[in-house]
Amino acid sequence: AQSVTQLGSHVSVSEGALVLLRCNYSSSVPPYLFWYVQYPNQGLQLLLKYTTGATLVKGINGFEAEFKKSETSFHLTKPSAHMSDAAEYFCAVSTDRGSTLGRLYFGRGTQLTVWP
Amino acid sequence: ETGVTQSPTHLIKTRGQQVTLRCSSQSGHNTVSWYQQALGQGPQFIFQYYREEENGRGNFPPRFSGLQFPNYSSELNVNALELDDSALYLCASSSPGQGEGTEAFFGQGTRLTVV
């Protein structure tokens, strides 16, 4: 079975500060890992994904995440927060192969607030 | 290239009624997945359709059903609505063969309120 735990339902940072959103996963097979962002009254937008290869993944809007197999973690970071980063962030795991592609298991989300 | 579109954006229904939500997949995508996102929760997988056949289902009762049409658009039907069905319903399209970790593209969702 697959599951995702996001530590901290709410994270607040000052503009310009480091953003760190935590994600731990459980998977019986090598996972594909994703971070999505959701703005109010919007759907989900992909920030970045890890499949295989390089464990440090760079995404859009200056975000990056590092896959650490030994820690079963995939934490999301951004060196300097911007007001426009305020949103809900979801970590997700997928282990499906073959025809059932794109089936995702999500964490409960982390609401990021950025103070001026 | 058009994205994933869902209709309606908002809907209010009475307990016990039936509802149909619609999704047009992104151009070239033949797989549609539906998710339920309750308030304060992450999206939960309902089911997926691939080439008009159900191709995987989450832990949802049979009163949640779906269809996929030859143009790969899809419908989600929910019968005998319950108050707990109030949620944001998200549709995501994807296409096998895009490589590992195929990306799912999400619509803006339909906000269903059951009263």
Chai-1 contact restraints between the chains, C-beta under 6 A:
chainA,res_idxA,chainB,res_idxB,connection_type,confidence,min_distance_angstrom,max_distance_angstrom,comment,restraint_id
A,Y32,B,G101,contact,1.0,0.0,6.0,A-B,restraint_1
A,Q42,B,Q108,contact,1.0,0.0,6.0,A-B,restraint_2
A,G43,B,L90,contact,1.0,0.0,6.0,A-B,restraint_3
A,G43,B,F106,contact,1.0,0.0,6.0,A-B,restraint_4
A,G43,B,G107,contact,1.0,0.0,6.0,A-B,restraint_5
A,G43,B,Q108,contact,1.0,0.0,6.0,A-B,restraint_6
A,G43,B,G109,contact,1.0,0.0,6.0,A-B,restraint_7
A,L44,B,F106,contact,1.0,0.0,6.0,A-B,restraint_8
A,L46,B,E103,contact,1.0,0.0,6.0,A-B,restraint_9
A,K49,B,G101,contact,1.0,0.0,6.0,A-B,restraint_10
A,T51,B,E100,contact,1.0,0.0,6.0,A-B,restraint_11
A,T51,B,G101,contact,1.0,0.0,6.0,A-B,restraint_12
A,F90,B,G42,contact,1.0,0.0,6.0,A-B,restraint_13
A,S99,B,Y50,contact,1.0,0.0,6.0,A-B,restraint_14
A,T100,B,N55,contact,1.0,0.0,6.0,A-B,restraint_15
A,T100,B,G56,contact,1.0,0.0,6.0,A-B,restraint_16
A,L101,B,S94,contact,1.0,0.0,6.0,A-B,restraint_17
A,L101,B,P96,contact,1.0,0.0,6.0,A-B,restraint_18
A,L101,B,T102,contact,1.0,0.0,6.0,A-B,restraint_19
A,G102,B,S94,contact,1.0,0.0,6.0,A-B,restraint_20
A,G102,B,T102,contact,1.0,0.0,6.0,A-B,restraint_21
A,G102,B,A104,contact,1.0,0.0,6.0,A-B,restraint_22
A,R103,B,F45,contact,1.0,0.0,6.0,A-B,restraint_23
A,R103,B,G56,contact,1.0,0.0,6.0,A-B,restraint_24
A,F106,B,G42,contact,1.0,0.0,6.0,A-B,restraint_25
A,F106,B,P43,contact,1.0,0.0,6.0,A-B,restraint_26
A,G107,B,G42,contact,1.0,0.0,6.0,A-B,restraint_27
A,R108,B,Q41,contact,1.0,0.0,6.0,A-B,restraint_28
A,R108,B,G42,contact,1.0,0.0,6.0,A-B,restraint_29
A,G109,B,G42,contact,1.0,0.0,6.0,A-B,restraint_30
